[in-house]
Amino acid sequence: MESILNPWPWYVSGPLIALVMALLLYFGKTFGMSSNLRTMCSIIGADKFSDFFKFDWKAQLWNLTVVLGAVIGGFIAVQFLSNDSGTDLNPITIAELQNMGFENPGKTLVPNEMYSLDLLSSPKVLLLLVVGGLLVGFGTRYAGGCTSGHAITGLSSLQKPSLIAVIGFFIGGLIMANLLLPLIF
């Protein structure tokens, strides 16, 4: 039972992702979370305002089950399958996070310094949420998909645009982690 409470190693989770991807390819489906935003906007009537949302959204209803599964799976993982032992962070990373003001880095996956509801009263945090949300939304639309869609579906089907997008995601992540995050905190 203890092994299910810890993060699964790559040799278990990787083949499971590959199996899901093979099934999706077999059935002619593509995986990606951001496409669900377009589907949800179409369902609530955005097609009356923009031609981008005029498509057969009923054909994409299956993909909304992915979102529902992610929400339910996340809840189950946190509530029932988490041992709260923290993470195995590099000691250098722990020291850097402590210098930025994090109290217990590596003890939890959701530090209060980033995920506390009390932070919503801060204008700085609200500005970061709005700007970050706009950048993610614009980037997802501009790149033609999200990280999961490009990295899992696009790369497994050998699409060059997905390779370029994933390289861009990694560069953006490195810039955020090494340059912008220290400035924010």
C-alpha positions as CSV (number, residue, x, y, z in Angstrom):
1,M,0.0,0.0,0.0
2,E,2.9,2.4,0.7
3,S,4.0,2.2,-2.9
4,I,0.7,3.7,-4.2
5,L,1.0,6.6,-1.8
6,N,4.4,7.8,-3.2
7,P,4.9,9.3,-6.6
8,W,5.0,6.6,-9.2
9,P,8.3,6.0,-11.0
10,W,8.7,6.8,-14.7
11,Y,8.7,3.2,-15.7
12,V,5.2,2.8,-14.4
13,S,3.6,6.1,-15.3
14,G,5.4,6.5,-18.7
15,P,4.0,3.2,-20.1
16,L,0.5,4.1,-18.8
17,I,0.6,7.4,-20.6
18,A,1.9,5.6,-23.7
19,L,-1.0,3.1,-23.5
20,V,-3.6,5.9,-23.2
21,M,-2.0,7.7,-26.1
22,A,-2.0,4.5,-28.3
23,L,-5.7,4.0,-27.5
24,L,-6.4,7.6,-28.5
25,L,-4.5,7.3,-31.7
26,Y,-6.3,4.0,-32.5
27,F,-9.7,5.7,-32.0
28,G,-8.6,8.8,-34.0
29,K,-8.7,11.1,-31.0
30,T,-6.2,13.7,-29.8
31,F,-5.4,14.6,-26.2
32,G,-5.1,18.1,-24.9
33,M,-6.7,20.1,-22.0
34,S,-6.9,23.5,-23.7
35,S,-9.2,22.3,-26.4
36,N,-11.8,21.8,-23.7
37,L,-11.9,25.5,-23.1
38,R,-13.0,26.0,-26.7
39,T,-15.6,23.3,-26.3
40,M,-17.0,24.8,-23.1
41,C,-17.2,28.3,-24.6
42,S,-19.1,26.9,-27.6
43,I,-21.5,25.1,-25.3
44,I,-22.4,28.3,-23.4
45,G,-22.9,30.2,-26.7
46,A,-19.7,31.9,-27.6
47,D,-20.3,30.8,-31.3
48,K,-22.8,33.7,-31.4
49,F,-19.9,36.2,-31.0
50,S,-17.0,34.6,-32.8
51,D,-16.6,32.2,-35.7
52,F,-13.7,30.5,-33.9
53,F,-16.3,28.8,-31.6
54,K,-18.5,27.6,-34.5
55,F,-17.7,23.9,-34.7
56,D,-19.3,20.6,-33.8
57,W,-18.7,20.7,-30.1
58,K,-20.8,17.6,-29.5
59,A,-18.0,15.6,-31.2
60,Q,-15.6,16.8,-28.4
61,L,-17.8,15.9,-25.4
62,W,-15.7,12.8,-24.8
63,N,-12.7,15.1,-24.1
64,L,-14.6,16.8,-21.3
65,T,-14.5,13.5,-19.5
66,V,-10.7,14.0,-19.4
67,V,-11.2,17.2,-17.4
68,L,-13.7,15.6,-15.1
69,G,-11.3,12.6,-14.6
70,A,-8.4,15.0,-13.9
71,V,-10.5,16.8,-11.2
72,I,-11.8,13.6,-9.6
73,G,-8.4,11.9,-9.8
74,G,-6.7,14.9,-8.3
75,F,-9.2,15.0,-5.4
76,I,-8.8,11.2,-4.8
77,A,-5.0,11.5,-5.0
78,V,-4.9,14.4,-2.4
79,Q,-7.5,13.1,-0.1
80,F,-6.8,9.3,-0.1
81,L,-3.5,8.5,-1.8
82,S,-1.2,11.1,-0.3
83,N,1.3,10.4,2.5
84,D,2.2,14.1,2.9
85,S,5.8,13.2,3.2
86,G,6.8,16.1,1.0
87,T,9.1,16.0,-2.0
88,D,12.7,15.1,-2.6
89,L,14.1,18.4,-3.6
90,N,17.7,19.1,-4.2
91,P,19.3,20.9,-1.1
92,I,20.4,23.8,-3.3
93,T,16.8,24.2,-4.5
94,I,15.5,24.2,-0.9
95,A,18.1,26.9,0.1
96,E,17.1,29.0,-2.9
97,L,13.4,28.7,-2.0
98,Q,14.1,29.6,1.6
99,N,16.0,32.7,0.4
100,M,12.9,33.7,-1.6
101,G,10.8,33.5,1.6
102,F,9.3,30.0,1.5
103,E,9.1,28.6,5.0
104,N,9.0,24.8,4.4
105,P,10.1,24.1,0.8
106,G,10.0,20.4,0.0
107,K,7.5,19.6,2.7
108,T,4.4,20.1,0.6
109,L,3.5,20.3,-3.1
110,V,1.3,23.3,-2.4
111,P,3.2,25.9,-0.4
112,N,1.1,28.5,1.4
113,E,3.3,31.3,-0.1
114,M,1.7,30.5,-3.5
115,Y,-1.6,28.7,-2.8
116,S,-3.2,30.3,0.3
117,L,-6.6,31.9,-0.2
118,D,-5.4,34.8,2.0
119,L,-3.2,35.8,-1.0
120,L,-6.2,36.8,-3.0
121,S,-6.5,40.0,-1.0
122,S,-3.1,41.2,-2.3
123,P,-3.2,43.4,-5.4
124,K,0.2,42.0,-6.5
125,V,-1.1,38.4,-6.4
126,L,-4.3,39.4,-8.3
127,L,-2.2,41.2,-10.9
128,L,0.0,38.1,-11.3
129,L,-3.0,35.9,-11.6
130,V,-4.7,38.1,-14.3
131,V,-1.5,38.7,-16.3
132,G,-0.5,35.0,-15.9
133,G,-3.9,33.8,-17.0
134,L,-3.9,36.1,-20.1
135,L,-0.4,35.0,-21.0
136,V,-1.3,31.3,-20.7
137,G,-4.5,31.8,-22.6
138,F,-2.8,33.7,-25.4
139,G,0.2,31.3,-25.5
140,T,-2.1,28.3,-25.7
141,R,-4.1,29.8,-28.6
142,Y,-1.0,31.1,-30.4
143,A,0.8,27.7,-30.1
144,G,-2.3,25.9,-31.2
145,G,-2.5,23.8,-28.0
146,C,-1.3,23.4,-24.5
147,T,1.7,21.6,-23.0
148,S,-0.1,18.3,-22.6
149,G,-1.5,18.3,-26.1
150,H,1.8,19.2,-27.8
151,A,4.1,17.1,-25.5
152,I,1.9,14.0,-25.4
153,T,-0.2,13.9,-28.6
154,G,2.0,16.1,-30.9
155,L,5.3,14.4,-30.1
156,S,3.9,10.9,-30.1
157,S,2.5,11.5,-33.6
158,L,5.9,13.1,-34.7
159,Q,4.6,16.6,-35.4
160,K,7.3,19.1,-36.0
161,P,5.2,22.1,-34.7
162,S,4.7,20.2,-31.4
163,L,8.5,19.7,-31.1
164,I,9.1,23.4,-31.6
165,A,6.3,24.2,-29.1
166,V,7.7,21.8,-26.5
167,I,11.2,23.3,-26.8
168,G,9.6,26.8,-26.3
169,F,7.7,25.5,-23.2
170,F,11.0,24.3,-21.7
171,I,12.8,27.5,-22.5
172,G,9.9,29.5,-21.0
173,G,10.0,27.3,-17.9
174,L,13.7,27.8,-17.4
175,I,13.3,31.6,-17.8
176,M,10.4,31.6,-15.3
177,A,12.2,29.4,-12.7
178,N,15.6,31.0,-12.9
179,L,14.8,34.7,-13.7
180,L,11.2,35.7,-13.1
181,L,10.3,33.6,-10.0
182,P,13.2,35.2,-7.9
183,L,12.0,38.6,-9.0
184,I,8.4,37.9,-8.0
185,F,9.3,36.5,-4.6
